[in-house]
């Protein structure tokens, strides 16, 4: 007898989707007071007086994935979300912020290029239960005149559930995710 029963099948969607990430939002894990998840959707994010820090992504430079890691021997399964992003240009300000990112446990929200039926962007939450950490990266100057100089950063985590989507917003991202109140966003 099966431990869990499936609830439905899946057909082909007639619409197309786009890959990539438009914006990444960082929240300091310990500053998020509470989150509510219902049916694989974050319906409430209590940030208190804290801020989300938004990073704009150049086209085609940021991606996320989530590996499903199971063990027949142990009867266990967990999920490892990974976010890789590229920031162009080397600056002392970015050096300092990247150092702080590396010292922080984070919850990461990714605003994807994929859209919902109403045209709003899909937003997913990574590290909602155990946090995400900056665990790899490079600082590159490039060699040739046309080479990219900048940062490549990789954040990862380990969760017992797959990453949830964030409840659809009304007009702007996160405008109703904190009990209906907008969450402060630093768009620097």
C-alpha positions as CSV (number, residue, x, y, z in Angstrom):
1,X,0.0,0.0,0.0
2,X,1.3,3.5,-0.9
3,X,2.3,5.9,1.9
4,X,1.0,9.0,0.0
5,X,-1.7,9.1,-2.7
6,X,-1.2,11.3,-5.8
7,X,-3.9,14.0,-6.2
8,X,-3.8,14.8,-9.9
9,X,-2.0,14.5,-13.3
10,X,-0.5,17.3,-15.4
11,X,-1.2,18.2,-19.0
12,X,0.7,20.4,-21.4
13,X,0.3,24.2,-21.0
14,X,-0.4,25.9,-24.3
15,X,1.5,29.1,-23.3
16,X,5.2,29.6,-23.4
17,X,7.4,30.7,-20.5
18,X,10.6,32.6,-20.1
19,X,13.7,31.6,-18.1
20,X,15.9,33.8,-15.9
21,X,15.6,36.2,-13.0
22,X,14.8,39.9,-13.1
23,X,15.4,40.8,-9.5
24,X,16.8,39.1,-6.4
25,X,15.7,40.3,-3.0
26,X,17.7,39.5,0.1
27,X,16.2,39.4,3.6
28,X,18.4,38.8,6.6
29,X,17.1,35.5,8.0
30,X,17.0,36.6,11.7
31,X,15.1,39.8,10.8
32,X,12.1,37.9,9.2
33,X,9.8,37.5,12.2
34,X,7.5,34.9,10.6
35,X,6.3,33.5,7.4
36,X,3.0,31.7,6.6
37,X,2.9,29.0,3.9
38,X,-0.3,27.5,2.6
39,X,-0.5,25.1,-0.3
40,X,3.1,25.7,-1.4
41,X,2.5,29.5,-1.4
42,X,4.0,32.1,0.9
43,X,0.9,34.1,1.9
44,X,2.4,36.3,4.6
45,X,5.9,37.6,5.4
46,X,6.3,39.5,8.7
47,X,9.3,41.6,8.2
48,X,8.7,43.9,11.2
49,X,10.6,47.1,10.4
50,X,13.2,45.3,8.3
51,X,13.8,45.8,4.6
52,X,14.2,43.7,1.5
53,X,17.3,44.5,-0.5
54,X,16.7,44.3,-4.3
55,X,19.5,43.5,-6.8
56,X,18.7,44.0,-10.5
57,X,20.0,41.2,-12.7
58,X,21.4,41.8,-16.1
59,X,19.6,39.7,-18.7
60,X,20.7,36.1,-18.9
61,X,23.0,36.3,-15.8
62,X,21.0,34.8,-12.9
63,X,19.4,31.4,-12.4
64,X,18.1,29.1,-9.7
65,X,17.7,25.4,-9.4
66,X,16.6,23.0,-6.8
67,X,17.9,19.5,-6.5
68,X,15.8,16.7,-5.0
69,X,18.0,14.5,-2.8
70,X,16.5,11.2,-1.7
71,X,17.8,8.2,0.0
72,X,16.1,4.8,-0.3
73,X,18.3,3.4,2.5
74,X,17.3,6.1,4.9
75,X,13.8,6.7,3.7
76,X,14.5,10.4,3.5
77,X,14.2,13.3,1.0
78,X,15.3,16.9,1.1
79,X,15.7,19.8,-1.3
80,X,18.8,21.9,-2.0
81,X,18.0,25.3,-3.6
82,X,20.8,27.0,-5.4
83,X,20.9,30.6,-6.8
84,X,23.7,31.7,-9.1
85,X,24.0,35.4,-10.0
86,X,26.5,37.6,-11.8
87,X,27.1,41.2,-10.9
88,X,28.9,43.3,-13.5
89,X,31.7,45.7,-12.6
90,X,34.1,45.6,-9.6
91,X,33.5,48.3,-7.0
92,X,34.6,48.8,-3.4
93,X,30.9,49.2,-2.4
94,X,30.0,45.8,-3.9
95,X,33.0,44.2,-2.3
96,X,31.7,45.4,1.1
97,X,28.1,44.2,0.5
98,X,29.3,40.8,-0.8
99,X,31.4,40.4,2.4
100,X,28.2,41.1,4.4
101,X,26.2,38.7,2.2
102,X,28.8,36.1,3.0
103,X,28.5,36.7,6.7
104,X,24.7,36.5,6.7
105,X,22.1,33.8,6.7
106,X,19.5,34.9,4.2
107,X,16.0,34.3,2.8
108,X,16.2,35.0,-0.9
109,X,13.3,35.9,-3.1
110,X,13.7,35.7,-6.9
111,X,11.4,37.6,-9.2
112,X,11.4,35.5,-12.4
113,X,10.9,36.4,-16.0
114,X,8.1,33.8,-16.0
115,X,4.7,35.4,-15.6
116,X,1.4,34.3,-14.1
117,X,-1.9,34.3,-16.1
118,X,-2.5,38.0,-15.1
119,X,0.9,39.1,-16.4
120,X,2.5,39.6,-13.0
121,X,5.9,38.1,-12.5
122,X,6.3,34.8,-10.6
123,X,8.2,35.2,-7.3
124,X,9.7,32.3,-5.4
125,X,11.2,32.0,-1.9
126,X,14.5,30.2,-1.3
127,X,15.7,29.2,2.2
128,X,12.4,30.1,3.8
129,X,12.9,27.5,6.7
130,X,16.6,27.1,7.0
131,X,18.1,30.0,5.2
132,X,20.5,30.4,2.3
133,X,24.2,31.1,2.5
134,X,26.8,32.4,0.1
135,X,29.0,29.4,-0.3
136,X,30.9,30.0,-3.5
137,X,31.9,32.7,-5.9
138,X,34.5,34.4,-7.9
139,X,35.8,37.9,-8.4
140,X,36.9,38.3,-12.0
141,X,38.7,41.2,-13.8
142,X,38.6,39.6,-17.3
143,X,41.7,39.5,-19.5
144,X,40.7,41.0,-22.9
145,X,39.3,44.5,-23.4
146,X,35.7,43.2,-24.0
147,X,35.7,40.7,-21.1
148,X,33.3,41.0,-18.2
149,X,34.7,42.2,-14.9
150,X,32.6,41.5,-11.8
151,X,31.3,38.9,-9.4
152,X,29.8,35.4,-9.7
153,X,28.0,34.4,-6.5
154,X,26.4,31.1,-5.6
155,X,24.0,30.8,-2.7
156,X,22.6,27.4,-1.5
157,X,20.5,25.9,1.2
158,X,18.8,22.8,2.4
159,X,15.1,22.5,3.0
160,X,12.6,19.8,3.9
161,X,10.1,21.1,1.3
162,X,10.5,22.4,-2.2
163,X,10.7,26.2,-2.6
164,X,7.3,27.9,-2.4
165,X,5.9,30.6,-4.6
166,X,5.0,34.0,-3.1
167,X,1.4,35.1,-3.2
168,X,0.5,37.2,-6.2
169,X,0.9,40.9,-5.7
170,X,-1.7,43.6,-6.3
171,X,0.3,46.3,-8.2
172,X,4.0,45.9,-7.2
173,X,5.9,42.9,-5.8
174,X,5.4,42.3,-2.0
175,X,2.7,45.0,-1.8
176,X,0.4,42.6,0.0
177,X,2.7,39.9,1.5
178,X,3.0,41.4,5.0
179,X,-0.6,41.1,6.2
180,X,-1.7,43.2,3.3
181,X,0.9,45.9,3.9
182,X,3.8,46.8,1.6
183,X,7.2,45.5,2.6
184,X,10.0,48.2,2.5
185,X,12.3,47.5,-0.5
186,X,15.7,49.1,-0.9
187,X,16.1,49.3,-4.7
188,X,19.6,50.7,-4.7
